[in-house]
Amino acid sequence: MKPRLYLETTIPGYLTSRPTRDLITAAHQEITKEWWDNRRRDFALFTSQVVIQEAGAGDPFASAQRLAILKDIPMLEVTKEAKAFARRLMKQVRLPSQAAVDSLHIAVAVVHVMEYLLTWNCAHIANAELRSKIEAVCKARGVQGANNLHA
């Protein structure tokens, strides 16, 4: 069975964004496209309504491209349990209020027992300084193998 992977909004964003001269962003775009072309079939991909809402925002042409990437990916439900766990993450990790959606991405992935959360969001989701705190909250919740949720 393929490992289960939650696809966060930054991935379709980088897949469909215009080329840039910014070296870091260009590298993220290239790495994302390479992963999409060569590795995505190694995983069972999932997303959520949270990703659909974020991907659908902004420029209509760009949002249509992002949504096209996501159209055949199964959706995970944003359950009451996920919402409650997101609030717990916000409080216990002491995330700023603007990280509420980011905590919901993590919570949906955890509640639905994803093995991976694929993101370029290093502010709150894949933040090296926050990772151990996020994992501790997941372990306290009783998540089996909380270290296996890789961002």
N, C-alpha and C positions, 0 to 999 in steps of 0.2 A: 504494500500500500504506500502511496506517495505521501510525503510529509505535507501537513496542512499549513498553508501560508495565507496570512491576512495582508492584503495589498492596500496600503495606505495611500492617500491622495497625492503625495509628492511623486509617486511612480508614474501614473498616467500624465502628470504635469510635465515631468522631464521627457517622457516619451514623445509628447506632442508639441513641446515648446520650440520656438524659432531658434535657429543657431545664434550663438552669442560669441562675442569676443572675450568675455570674461572667462579666464582660464579655469577657474574652479567650477563654475556652472557648466562650461563646455565639457569638462571631464565628467561631471555627474550625468550629463545628457548621454555621453558616449558609453559610459559604464552601464547606465540603465538600458540603453538600446541593445547593448551586447548581451546583458542578462536576459532581456525579453526575447531576443532572437535565439539564444543558445541554452538557456537554463529553465525558463518558465515551465516547460513541459515536464520537468522533473518534480514538480510540486502540484498539489491540489490547491488551486487558487480560490480565495474567497474575498469578498468585500462587504460593505455594509451601506445602509442608507446614508450614513454620515459621510462616507466617501462620495456617494452620488451627489449629495447636496453641495459639498465643497467643489467637486469637479464641475458641477453645472453652473457655478457662479462665474461672474465676470464676462469677458468678451464672448458674444454668442458663437462666433466661429471657433474660437479656441475651446470653449466649453463643449461644443458639439464633438470636437475631435477627442477630448478626454472621455466623454461619455461613450463614444464609439469603442474605445479601448475596453471599457468596463461592461459593455452590454451583455456579453455571454458569461460573465463571471458570476457564480452563485452568490446570493446575498445572505449575510448573517443577520438575524433579527437583533435589533437594539432593544434588549429586554429590560424589564424593571431591575432585574439583578445586575445587568451591565451598568445601568444608570446609577444604581446605588454604589456599586464598586468604583465607578468613576469619581463619585463624590468622596468616597473614602480615600482614593488615591490623592485627590486634590488636597484633602485635609492632612493626611499623614505624611505625604511627601512635601507638603507646603509649596504646592505649585501656585503660580500667579493665576489670577482669574482668567487671563487670556489663554491659559492652557486647558480650559475646560473641554474643548473638542479633542485635544490631544489625549487627555485622560480617558475620554470616551473610546477613542481608537484602541488604546491599551486594554481597557475593560472589556470591550467586545471580543477582542482577540483572546483574552484570558478566559472569559466565561464560556466561549465556544471551543476552548481547548486547542487553540492554534499552536503549532510548534514554532512558527516564525511570524514576525511582523516586519514586513519589508517597507522601509521608509528612508527618506533623506532628511527627515525632520530631526535635526540635532539640537534644537532649542529645548524640547521637552521630552520627546519620545526616545531618541537614540543619544541622549546626553550622557556622556561618560560620568559626570559628577552625580547625576540622578539615578543612574542604573541600579546601583546596589540598594538604594532606598525603595525604588519601584519593585525590585525583586523581593525585598523583605516584606512589603505589603502583600505581594502575591503569595508568598510562602505562608504568611500569617492567615491568609484566606483559605489555605489548605490546597492550593494548586499543586498538583503532583508535578515534579520536575519544573518548578518555576524558573530555573536557570535555562530551561530549554526554549523559552520564548525569546528568540533572538531578534534584535532590531538591527 
